[in-house]
Every structure is written in structure tokens, then in C-alpha cells.
């Protein structure tokens, strides 16, 4: 399996978008900066989610990256047939492949590409954010999960966007109080803190809205 076959669907889409951007700007080569700009233009992507969580000024960052792209040399005759991936981009993908293996992933995800090549983007990102904090945020969004399928990083985004992290809410004291269940909560806590026996328990719904704690 070659390097490109190792990419997740999302990272492959990013590369396709980067290629389209290079063609639009009449650049002879596709670079890591084109990849970054493509990620900044994907409103559903993992980078945008991380930047939103960090309260980064995304439009300003996007304009800054675009300004850097405008400095690239332009050629008059460029097409899909003769545009190339530059050496820095190929090396950045190889860097990501190396980190992929260390993380136990089977495919190169978009977040791994970013983390593996943070040093490449530091100069353009630094005026707007702390790259170490961005790395921590990407790791937080990953939540220890591994990428074993080509669409797994898209699933990570869906979980973050549509799911509710109850553990994080509890740590932030943002969970709504549970009213009228004092005895049940006390009983559940008694079960959880037992050290000599592991007890499985389930909530069983009864009629009239009542629920029973069922032990196995």
C-alpha cells in the first residue's frame, strides 16, 4: 500500500482541495501551505473544530495564509497533468506516516498530519495561536481513539460535534442536577465504591416513568 492509499478519506480530500487551490493560484507545485489553507477552508474539518475550541480568529488566520500563498510564483501554463507535489509536501506526508505508526493508527488522519508537521506551520500560525496548545487541543479531540478505517477521522468529528462529553461537563461542574433520585444515586454510589466485588447494574424503565436499579 503506497503513501496515498494510507490516507484517510478526509486527508485525501484535503490533498485534492490543496491541488485545486494550487491550480487556482497558478502555482507550479502543491505545498504544505496549500494543505493548511485547504484545512482552513473545511468548516467541518478537525482543524476548524480545534481552532473554534481555542477561540482563534479563524478569518484573520485564513487571510494571513492566503497572503502567503499569493507570494508564490505563478506560471501561465499549469494543469492537473503537469502540476507536482513539491518535496516538502511529500516529506510532510512521510512525517505523518511515521507518527501514524507510533499512535497505533492504520491510516494517516488529518490531525496526525497537522501534529507531525506543526513546525512547518509555526511561522504562519504563531501570530494567532500557541502551536503547543493547538497540539493539545487536537489530542483532546482525538480522546485516545485510533484510526483503523479510512473514514474514522470523520467519525471523530461527528462525535465531537454532535456528542456530549459528560465527563468533561462533570469536571467543569456543568451537569444539571438530578432531582428526585437521591436514594437511587446513593445506592448506585454504594455499588460503585465496593472494593471486594464488581457489580454490574442497569437502569430498567418501568411504567409511570419509574426506573429500577437492576443488579447482575
C-alpha positions as CSV (number, residue, x, y, z in Angstrom):
1,X,0.0,0.0,0.0
2,X,1.6,3.3,-1.1
3,X,1.6,6.6,0.8
4,X,-1.6,7.9,-0.8
5,X,-3.5,4.8,-0.2
6,X,-2.7,5.2,3.5
7,X,-4.6,8.5,3.8
8,X,-8.0,8.7,5.4
9,X,-10.8,10.0,3.1
10,X,-10.6,13.4,4.8
11,X,-6.9,13.8,4.3
12,X,-7.3,12.7,0.7
13,X,-10.0,15.3,0.3
14,X,-7.6,17.9,1.8
15,X,-4.9,16.9,-0.7
16,X,-7.5,17.2,-3.6
17,X,-8.5,20.7,-2.3
18,X,-4.9,21.7,-2.0
19,X,-4.3,20.7,-5.6
20,X,-7.3,22.7,-6.7
21,X,-6.0,25.7,-4.7
22,X,-2.6,25.5,-6.4
23,X,-4.2,25.3,-9.8
24,X,-6.4,28.3,-8.9
25,X,-3.4,30.3,-7.8
26,X,-1.5,29.1,-10.9
27,X,1.3,27.6,-8.8
28,X,3.5,25.0,-10.3
29,X,3.7,22.9,-7.1
30,X,1.4,21.9,-4.3
31,X,2.9,22.7,-0.9
32,X,2.2,22.0,2.8
33,X,0.9,25.6,2.9
34,X,-1.8,24.7,0.3
35,X,-2.7,21.8,2.6
36,X,-3.1,24.1,5.6
37,X,-5.2,26.5,3.6
38,X,-7.4,23.7,2.4
39,X,-8.0,22.6,6.0
40,X,-8.8,26.2,7.0
41,X,-11.5,26.2,4.3
42,X,-13.1,23.0,5.5
43,X,-15.7,24.2,8.0
44,X,-16.4,20.6,9.1
45,X,-12.8,19.6,9.5
46,X,-10.8,18.8,12.6
47,X,-8.6,21.9,12.4
48,X,-11.6,24.3,12.4
49,X,-13.0,22.4,15.4
50,X,-9.8,22.8,17.3
51,X,-9.4,26.5,16.4
52,X,-13.0,27.2,17.4
53,X,-12.4,25.5,20.8
54,X,-9.4,27.7,21.2
55,X,-11.3,30.9,20.2
56,X,-8.9,31.7,17.4
57,X,-9.7,34.4,14.9
58,X,-10.1,32.0,12.0
59,X,-10.9,34.6,9.3
60,X,-7.8,36.5,10.1
61,X,-5.7,33.4,10.1
62,X,-7.2,32.3,6.8
63,X,-6.4,35.7,5.3
64,X,-2.8,35.5,6.5
65,X,-2.3,32.1,5.0
66,X,-3.8,33.3,1.7
67,X,-1.5,36.3,1.7
68,X,1.5,33.9,2.0
69,X,0.1,31.8,-0.9
70,X,-0.2,35.0,-3.0
71,X,3.6,35.4,-2.8
72,X,4.2,32.1,-4.6
73,X,5.4,32.3,-8.2
74,X,2.8,31.9,-10.8
75,X,3.0,30.1,-14.1
76,X,0.8,30.6,-17.2
77,X,0.6,27.0,-18.4
78,X,-0.5,24.8,-15.5
79,X,-2.9,21.9,-15.3
80,X,-3.6,18.7,-13.5
81,X,-1.3,17.0,-15.9
82,X,1.8,19.0,-15.1
83,X,1.3,20.2,-11.6
84,X,3.5,18.5,-9.0
85,X,3.7,17.8,-5.3
86,X,6.8,19.6,-4.0
87,X,9.4,17.8,-1.9
88,X,8.4,19.5,1.3
89,X,4.8,18.2,0.9
90,X,6.0,14.6,0.2
91,X,8.2,14.8,3.3
92,X,5.4,16.1,5.4
93,X,3.2,13.1,4.4
94,X,6.1,10.8,5.3
95,X,6.4,12.5,8.6
96,X,2.7,12.0,9.2
97,X,3.0,8.3,8.3
98,X,5.7,7.9,10.9
99,X,3.6,9.5,13.6
100,X,0.6,7.4,12.4
101,X,2.6,4.2,13.2
102,X,3.6,5.5,16.7
103,X,0.0,6.3,17.5
104,X,-1.3,2.8,16.5
105,X,-3.3,4.1,13.6
106,X,-3.7,2.2,10.3
107,X,-4.3,5.3,8.2
108,X,-2.9,8.9,8.1
109,X,-5.6,11.2,9.6
110,X,-5.8,14.9,9.2
111,X,-5.0,15.6,12.9
112,X,-1.9,13.4,12.7
113,X,-0.7,15.3,9.5
114,X,-1.0,18.6,11.5
115,X,0.7,17.4,14.6
116,X,3.5,15.7,12.7
117,X,4.2,18.9,10.7
118,X,3.5,21.6,13.3
119,X,7.0,23.1,12.9
120,X,6.3,23.7,9.2
121,X,3.3,25.9,10.0
122,X,4.6,27.5,13.1
123,X,5.6,30.8,11.5
124,X,2.2,31.4,9.9
125,X,0.3,30.2,13.0
126,X,2.3,31.8,15.7
127,X,0.7,35.3,15.5
128,X,-2.7,33.8,16.1
129,X,-2.2,30.9,18.5
130,X,0.2,28.8,20.5
131,X,1.1,25.7,18.4
132,X,1.6,23.6,21.6
133,X,-1.9,24.5,22.7
134,X,-3.2,23.5,19.2
135,X,-1.5,20.2,19.5
136,X,-3.0,19.6,22.9
137,X,-6.5,20.5,21.6
138,X,-6.1,18.1,18.7
139,X,-5.1,15.4,21.1
140,X,-8.1,16.2,23.3
141,X,-10.5,16.0,20.3
142,X,-8.9,12.6,19.5
143,X,-9.7,11.3,23.0
144,X,-7.3,8.4,22.7
145,X,-9.1,6.8,19.8
146,X,-7.2,5.2,17.0
147,X,-7.8,5.4,13.2
148,X,-8.4,1.9,11.8
149,X,-10.6,2.8,8.8
150,X,-10.4,5.5,6.1
151,X,-13.4,7.4,7.4
152,X,-12.6,7.2,11.1
153,X,-11.4,10.7,11.5
154,X,-14.7,11.9,10.0
155,X,-16.4,9.9,12.8
156,X,-14.2,11.6,15.4
157,X,-15.6,15.0,14.1
158,X,-19.2,13.8,14.3
159,X,-18.7,12.6,17.9
160,X,-17.2,15.9,18.9
161,X,-19.8,18.0,17.0
162,X,-23.0,16.1,17.9
163,X,-22.0,14.1,21.0
164,X,-21.9,15.3,24.7
165,X,-18.8,14.7,26.7
166,X,-20.4,14.0,30.1
167,X,-17.0,13.5,31.8
168,X,-15.8,17.0,30.7
169,X,-19.1,18.6,31.7
170,X,-18.8,17.0,35.1
171,X,-15.2,18.3,35.5
172,X,-16.5,21.7,34.6
173,X,-19.4,21.4,37.0
174,X,-21.9,22.0,34.1
175,X,-24.1,18.9,34.6
176,X,-27.7,19.7,35.5
177,X,-28.7,18.4,39.0
178,X,-30.6,15.1,39.2
179,X,-33.8,15.8,41.2
180,X,-35.9,13.2,43.0
181,X,-33.4,10.4,42.7
182,X,-31.4,10.8,45.9
183,X,-31.9,7.2,47.2
184,X,-31.1,5.7,43.8
185,X,-27.9,7.8,43.5
186,X,-26.8,6.9,47.0
187,X,-27.4,3.2,46.2
188,X,-25.5,3.4,43.0
189,X,-22.6,5.1,44.7
190,X,-22.5,2.3,47.3
191,X,-22.2,-0.2,44.5
192,X,-19.5,1.7,42.7
193,X,-17.3,2.1,45.7
194,X,-17.3,-1.6,46.7
195,X,-13.8,-2.9,46.6
196,X,-14.4,-6.6,47.2
197,X,-16.9,-7.2,44.5
198,X,-17.7,-5.9,41.0
199,X,-21.4,-5.5,40.4
200,X,-22.9,-4.8,37.0
201,X,-26.1,-2.7,37.1
202,X,-28.7,-1.4,34.7
203,X,-31.5,1.1,34.7
204,X,-34.7,-0.7,33.9
205,X,-37.6,1.5,32.8
206,X,-40.9,0.8,34.5
207,X,-44.4,2.2,33.8
208,X,-45.4,5.7,35.0
209,X,-41.8,7.0,34.5
210,X,-40.3,5.0,37.3
211,X,-36.9,3.2,37.0
212,X,-35.4,0.3,38.8
213,X,-31.7,-0.4,39.5
214,X,-31.2,-4.0,38.3
215,X,-28.1,-5.8,39.6
216,X,-26.5,-8.7,37.9
